[in-house]
Each structure stands twice: as C-alpha cells, then as structure tokens.
Amino acid sequence: MVVRMRHTRAHTANRRSHHALKAANLVACKNCNAMKTPHRVCDACGYYRGQKVLTIKAKVQ
C-alpha cells in the first residue's frame, strides 16, 4: 500500500506525546520502611500486607 496523505510533524508529535516513560511509583514498606513498588512483596523483608510471604536470604556481594 502507498501512503496517500502524509502526516505532518505536528500530527506525528501529537500522537507520540503519550510515549514518554513515567517515573516508577514507590511506597514505603510498612514492615521495614524500605521503598518498594505498590502491590508487590517487599524485596528487603519479604512481607506483603503484614504477612511473611518470602524468606529472604543474605545478599551476595
């Protein structure tokens, strides 16, 4: 197929205005106060909604 009407730069830029990356939303863990993404298990302590869900081993350095 051949493009019959070319989109202007402004039209293309308006369409791409929603393509920007957004900053990650972080909240403090209620158990250890580490920053984590909402609705996820805390990577630092393994708690989710006040219950121990994961067993976290020591980090390898």
Biopython code that builds the backbone (N, CA, C, O; Angstrom):
import numpy as np
from Bio.PDB.StructureBuilder import StructureBuilder

atoms = [
    (1, "MET", "N", (0.832, -1.185, 0.000)),
    (1, "MET", "CA", (0.000, 0.000, 0.000)),
    (1, "MET", "C", (0.874, 1.245, 0.000)),
    (1, "MET", "O", (1.989, 1.250, 0.521)),
    (2, "VAL", "N", (0.351, 2.265, -0.581)),
    (2, "VAL", "CA", (1.054, 3.528, -0.673)),
    (2, "VAL", "C", (0.350, 4.544, 0.226)),
    (2, "VAL", "O", (-0.879, 4.606, 0.262)),
    (3, "VAL", "N", (1.141, 5.338, 0.949)),
    (3, "VAL", "CA", (0.578, 6.372, 1.799)),
    (3, "VAL", "C", (0.081, 7.499, 0.903)),
    (3, "VAL", "O", (0.854, 8.081, 0.142)),
    (4, "ARG", "N", (-1.197, 7.801, 0.995)),
    (4, "ARG", "CA", (-1.777, 8.806, 0.109)),
    (4, "ARG", "C", (-1.655, 10.201, 0.695)),
    (4, "ARG", "O", (-1.403, 11.164, -0.029)),
    (5, "MET", "N", (-1.835, 10.312, 2.020)),
    (5, "MET", "CA", (-1.723, 11.621, 2.663)),
    (5, "MET", "C", (-0.661, 11.503, 3.744)),
    (5, "MET", "O", (-0.772, 10.682, 4.654)),
    (6, "ARG", "N", (0.348, 12.314, 3.636)),
    (6, "ARG", "CA", (1.435, 12.262, 4.598)),
    (6, "ARG", "C", (1.046, 13.031, 5.846)),
    (6, "ARG", "O", (0.459, 14.108, 5.750)),
    (7, "HIS", "N", (1.373, 12.481, 7.045)),
    (7, "HIS", "CA", (1.110, 13.180, 8.298)),
    (7, "HIS", "C", (2.184, 14.230, 8.525)),
    (7, "HIS", "O", (3.365, 13.985, 8.276)),
    (8, "THR", "N", (1.780, 15.377, 8.989)),
    (8, "THR", "CA", (2.736, 16.434, 9.285)),
    (8, "THR", "C", (3.513, 16.095, 10.556)),
    (8, "THR", "O", (3.136, 15.187, 11.297)),
    (9, "ARG", "N", (4.574, 16.810, 10.797)),
    (9, "ARG", "CA", (5.375, 16.585, 12.005)),
    (9, "ARG", "C", (4.554, 16.852, 13.255)),
    (9, "ARG", "O", (4.688, 16.146, 14.254)),
    (10, "ALA", "N", (3.712, 17.862, 13.200)),
    (10, "ALA", "CA", (2.890, 18.194, 14.371)),
    (10, "ALA", "C", (1.900, 17.068, 14.667)),
    (10, "ALA", "O", (1.685, 16.723, 15.829)),
    (11, "HIS", "N", (1.309, 16.507, 13.645)),
    (11, "HIS", "CA", (0.354, 15.414, 13.846)),
    (11, "HIS", "C", (1.064, 14.197, 14.450)),
    (11, "HIS", "O", (0.535, 13.548, 15.352)),
    (12, "THR", "N", (2.258, 13.897, 13.948)),
    (12, "THR", "CA", (3.032, 12.775, 14.467)),
    (12, "THR", "C", (3.458, 13.030, 15.907)),
    (12, "THR", "O", (3.411, 12.122, 16.737)),
    (13, "ALA", "N", (3.871, 14.256, 16.212)),
    (13, "ALA", "CA", (4.306, 14.591, 17.566)),
    (13, "ALA", "C", (3.145, 14.517, 18.551)),
    (13, "ALA", "O", (3.327, 14.096, 19.694)),
    (14, "ASN", "N", (1.946, 14.925, 18.113)),
    (14, "ASN", "CA", (0.776, 14.826, 18.988)),
    (14, "ASN", "C", (0.457, 13.377, 19.309)),
    (14, "ASN", "O", (0.066, 13.070, 20.436)),
    (15, "ARG", "N", (0.611, 12.496, 18.363)),
    (15, "ARG", "CA", (0.348, 11.083, 18.592)),
    (15, "ARG", "C", (1.391, 10.493, 19.544)),
    (15, "ARG", "O", (1.068, 9.638, 20.369)),
    (16, "ARG", "N", (2.627, 10.946, 19.432)),
    (16, "ARG", "CA", (3.713, 10.397, 20.243)),
    (16, "ARG", "C", (3.843, 11.077, 21.605)),
    (16, "ARG", "O", (4.747, 10.746, 22.373)),
    (17, "SER", "N", (2.969, 12.005, 21.911)),
    (17, "SER", "CA", (3.081, 12.732, 23.173)),
    (17, "SER", "C", (2.846, 11.838, 24.379)),
    (17, "SER", "O", (3.230, 12.198, 25.492)),
    (18, "HIS", "N", (2.222, 10.679, 24.183)),
    (18, "HIS", "CA", (1.951, 9.753, 25.277)),
    (18, "HIS", "C", (3.003, 8.649, 25.390)),
    (18, "HIS", "O", (2.857, 7.746, 26.213)),
    (19, "HIS", "N", (4.041, 8.706, 24.590)),
    (19, "HIS", "CA", (5.054, 7.641, 24.572)),
    (19, "HIS", "C", (6.161, 7.840, 25.600)),
    (19, "HIS", "O", (7.051, 6.996, 25.701)),
    (20, "ALA", "N", (6.135, 8.917, 26.355)),
    (20, "ALA", "CA", (7.202, 9.190, 27.316)),
    (20, "ALA", "C", (7.154, 8.194, 28.465)),
    (20, "ALA", "O", (6.079, 7.726, 28.841)),
    (21, "LEU", "N", (8.312, 7.871, 29.022)),
    (21, "LEU", "CA", (8.396, 6.975, 30.164)),
    (21, "LEU", "C", (7.986, 7.717, 31.424)),
    (21, "LEU", "O", (8.283, 8.901, 31.580)),
    (22, "LYS", "N", (7.311, 7.026, 32.313)),
    (22, "LYS", "CA", (6.885, 7.612, 33.573)),
    (22, "LYS", "C", (7.785, 7.116, 34.698)),
    (22, "LYS", "O", (8.313, 6.006, 34.637)),
    (23, "ALA", "N", (7.953, 7.937, 35.715)),
    (23, "ALA", "CA", (8.767, 7.549, 36.866)),
    (23, "ALA", "C", (8.066, 6.444, 37.644)),
    (23, "ALA", "O", (6.838, 6.403, 37.717)),
    (24, "ALA", "N", (8.855, 5.556, 38.220)),
    (24, "ALA", "CA", (8.299, 4.454, 38.998)),
    (24, "ALA", "C", (7.631, 4.986, 40.262)),
    (24, "ALA", "O", (8.173, 5.859, 40.940)),
    (25, "ASN", "N", (6.462, 4.458, 40.570)),
    (25, "ASN", "CA", (5.737, 4.853, 41.776)),
    (25, "ASN", "C", (6.234, 3.978, 42.923)),
    (25, "ASN", "O", (6.104, 2.755, 42.872)),
    (26, "LEU", "N", (6.798, 4.592, 43.947)),
    (26, "LEU", "CA", (7.348, 3.856, 45.078)),
    (26, "LEU", "C", (6.618, 4.242, 46.359)),
    (26, "LEU", "O", (6.230, 5.395, 46.546)),
    (27, "VAL", "N", (6.440, 3.261, 47.233)),
    (27, "VAL", "CA", (5.846, 3.490, 48.545)),
    (27, "VAL", "C", (6.752, 2.848, 49.593)),
    (27, "VAL", "O", (7.551, 1.967, 49.275)),
    (28, "ALA", "N", (6.625, 3.288, 50.828)),
    (28, "ALA", "CA", (7.437, 2.730, 51.912)),
    (28, "ALA", "C", (6.790, 1.448, 52.429)),
    (28, "ALA", "O", (5.573, 1.390, 52.601)),
    (29, "CYS", "N", (7.599, 0.423, 52.677)),
    (29, "CYS", "CA", (7.122, -0.831, 53.249)),
    (29, "CYS", "C", (6.684, -0.567, 54.690)),
    (29, "CYS", "O", (7.384, 0.119, 55.435)),
    (30, "LYS", "N", (5.546, -1.100, 55.079)),
    (30, "LYS", "CA", (5.036, -0.868, 56.431)),
    (30, "LYS", "C", (5.819, -1.651, 57.483)),
    (30, "LYS", "O", (5.759, -1.331, 58.670)),
    (31, "ASN", "N", (6.556, -2.684, 57.044)),
    (31, "ASN", "CA", (7.306, -3.504, 57.987)),
    (31, "ASN", "C", (8.722, -2.964, 58.214)),
    (31, "ASN", "O", (9.163, -2.832, 59.356)),
    (32, "CYS", "N", (9.434, -2.653, 57.123)),
    (32, "CYS", "CA", (10.835, -2.262, 57.263)),
    (32, "CYS", "C", (11.138, -0.861, 56.729)),
    (32, "CYS", "O", (12.286, -0.420, 56.795)),
    (33, "ASN", "N", (10.139, -0.153, 56.204)),
    (33, "ASN", "CA", (10.274, 1.199, 55.659)),
    (33, "ASN", "C", (11.182, 1.297, 54.445)),
    (33, "ASN", "O", (11.627, 2.392, 54.102)),
    (34, "ALA", "N", (11.468, 0.174, 53.782)),
    (34, "ALA", "CA", (12.223, 0.206, 52.535)),
    (34, "ALA", "C", (11.282, 0.617, 51.406)),
    (34, "ALA", "O", (10.085, 0.336, 51.461)),
    (35, "MET", "N", (11.814, 1.276, 50.390)),
    (35, "MET", "CA", (10.996, 1.696, 49.264)),
    (35, "MET", "C", (10.728, 0.499, 48.347)),
    (35, "MET", "O", (11.640, -0.257, 48.012)),
    (36, "LYS", "N", (9.458, 0.340, 47.946)),
    (36, "LYS", "CA", (9.061, -0.773, 47.096)),
    (36, "LYS", "C", (7.930, -0.322, 46.183)),
    (36, "LYS", "O", (7.300, 0.705, 46.432)),
    (37, "THR", "N", (7.672, -1.083, 45.133)),
    (37, "THR", "CA", (6.551, -0.772, 44.261)),
    (37, "THR", "C", (5.258, -1.231, 44.929)),
    (37, "THR", "O", (5.265, -2.247, 45.623)),
    (38, "PRO", "N", (4.159, -0.522, 44.744)),
    (38, "PRO", "CA", (2.919, -0.889, 45.410)),
    (38, "PRO", "C", (2.357, -2.209, 44.901)),
    (38, "PRO", "O", (2.558, -2.571, 43.741)),
    (39, "HIS", "N", (1.661, -2.918, 45.760)),
    (39, "HIS", "CA", (1.012, -4.201, 45.454)),
    (39, "HIS", "C", (2.013, -5.289, 45.096)),
    (39, "HIS", "O", (1.693, -6.195, 44.327)),
    (40, "ARG", "N", (3.226, -5.210, 45.648)),
    (40, "ARG", "CA", (4.259, -6.212, 45.416)),
    (40, "ARG", "C", (4.877, -6.608, 46.758)),
    (40, "ARG", "O", (4.804, -5.851, 47.726)),
    (41, "VAL", "N", (5.474, -7.776, 46.811)),
    (41, "VAL", "CA", (6.180, -8.224, 48.010)),
    (41, "VAL", "C", (7.434, -7.372, 48.172)),
    (41, "VAL", "O", (8.108, -7.059, 47.190)),
    (42, "CYS", "N", (7.741, -7.001, 49.396)),
    (42, "CYS", "CA", (8.941, -6.211, 49.674)),
    (42, "CYS", "C", (10.179, -7.064, 49.428)),
    (42, "CYS", "O", (10.280, -8.182, 49.932)),
    (43, "ASP", "N", (11.125, -6.529, 48.647)),
    (43, "ASP", "CA", (12.365, -7.252, 48.359)),
    (43, "ASP", "C", (13.290, -7.298, 49.563)),
    (43, "ASP", "O", (14.125, -8.196, 49.667)),
    (44, "ALA", "N", (13.154, -6.347, 50.468)),
    (44, "ALA", "CA", (14.061, -6.265, 51.604)),
    (44, "ALA", "C", (13.688, -7.235, 52.726)),
    (44, "ALA", "O", (14.561, -7.877, 53.311)),
    (45, "CYS", "N", (12.373, -7.340, 53.027)),
    (45, "CYS", "CA", (11.979, -8.159, 54.183)),
    (45, "CYS", "C", (11.073, -9.338, 53.818)),
    (45, "CYS", "O", (10.934, -10.263, 54.617)),
    (46, "GLY", "N", (10.456, -9.330, 52.639)),
    (46, "GLY", "CA", (9.614, -10.448, 52.225)),
    (46, "GLY", "C", (8.192, -10.394, 52.747)),
    (46, "GLY", "O", (7.485, -11.400, 52.690)),
    (47, "TYR", "N", (7.750, -9.254, 53.254)),
    (47, "TYR", "CA", (6.396, -9.118, 53.776)),
    (47, "TYR", "C", (5.468, -8.530, 52.716)),
    (47, "TYR", "O", (5.886, -7.717, 51.890)),
    (48, "TYR", "N", (4.208, -8.951, 52.752)),
    (48, "TYR", "CA", (3.169, -8.371, 51.909)),
    (48, "TYR", "C", (1.895, -8.265, 52.724)),
    (48, "TYR", "O", (1.384, -9.274, 53.209)),
    (49, "ARG", "N", (1.385, -7.076, 52.880)),
    (49, "ARG", "CA", (0.175, -6.784, 53.647)),
    (49, "ARG", "C", (0.235, -7.342, 55.065)),
    (49, "ARG", "O", (-0.751, -7.879, 55.570)),
    (50, "GLY", "N", (1.395, -7.211, 55.704)),
    (50, "GLY", "CA", (1.548, -7.601, 57.092)),
    (50, "GLY", "C", (1.829, -9.066, 57.329)),
    (50, "GLY", "O", (1.911, -9.486, 58.483)),
    (51, "GLN", "N", (1.982, -9.866, 56.283)),
    (51, "GLN", "CA", (2.261, -11.293, 56.439)),
    (51, "GLN", "C", (3.576, -11.648, 55.765)),
    (51, "GLN", "O", (3.909, -11.115, 54.707)),
    (52, "LYS", "N", (4.318, -12.554, 56.389)),
    (52, "LYS", "CA", (5.577, -13.032, 55.817)),
    (52, "LYS", "C", (5.262, -13.954, 54.648)),
    (52, "LYS", "O", (4.618, -14.987, 54.828)),
    (53, "VAL", "N", (5.714, -13.586, 53.450)),
    (53, "VAL", "CA", (5.403, -14.345, 52.244)),
    (53, "VAL", "C", (6.651, -15.025, 51.685)),
    (53, "VAL", "O", (6.587, -16.166, 51.228)),
    (54, "LEU", "N", (7.779, -14.329, 51.723)),
    (54, "LEU", "CA", (9.034, -14.862, 51.204)),
    (54, "LEU", "C", (10.087, -14.924, 52.294)),
    (54, "LEU", "O", (10.083, -14.120, 53.227)),
    (55, "THR", "N", (10.984, -15.882, 52.168)),
    (55, "THR", "CA", (12.147, -15.955, 53.044)),
    (55, "THR", "C", (13.316, -15.338, 52.284)),
    (55, "THR", "O", (13.742, -15.872, 51.260)),
    (56, "ILE", "N", (13.830, -14.234, 52.771)),
    (56, "ILE", "CA", (14.911, -13.518, 52.116)),
    (56, "ILE", "C", (16.234, -13.994, 52.668)),
    (56, "ILE", "O", (16.463, -13.961, 53.878)),
    (57, "LYS", "N", (17.112, -14.440, 51.770)),
    (57, "LYS", "CA", (18.467, -14.845, 52.187)),
    (57, "LYS", "C", (19.383, -13.644, 52.104)),
    (57, "LYS", "O", (19.026, -12.629, 51.506)),
    (58, "ALA", "N", (20.573, -13.747, 52.704)),
    (58, "ALA", "CA", (21.540, -12.643, 52.684)),
    (58, "ALA", "C", (21.994, -12.387, 51.270)),
    (58, "ALA", "O", (22.145, -13.320, 50.481)),
    (59, "LYS", "N", (22.217, -11.103, 50.936)),
    (59, "LYS", "CA", (22.657, -10.724, 49.609)),
    (59, "LYS", "C", (24.097, -11.130, 49.396)),
    (59, "LYS", "O", (24.916, -11.021, 50.309)),
    (60, "VAL", "N", (24.416, -11.598, 48.204)),
    (60, "VAL", "CA", (25.792, -11.967, 47.846)),
    (60, "VAL", "C", (26.489, -10.736, 47.353)),
    (60, "VAL", "O", (25.971, -10.028, 46.490)),
    (61, "GLN", "N", (27.688, -10.462, 47.902)),
    (61, "GLN", "CA", (28.437, -9.275, 47.483)),
    (61, "GLN", "C", (29.730, -9.638, 46.839)),
    (61, "GLN", "O", (30.485, -8.757, 46.427)),
]
sb = StructureBuilder()
sb.init_structure("model")
sb.init_model(0)
sb.init_chain("A")
sb.init_seg("    ")
for serial, (resi, resn, name, xyz) in enumerate(atoms, 1):
    if name == "N":
        sb.init_residue(resn, " ", resi, " ")
    sb.init_atom(name, np.array(xyz, "f"), 0.0, 1.0, " ", f" {name:<3s}", serial, name[0])
structure = sb.get_structure()
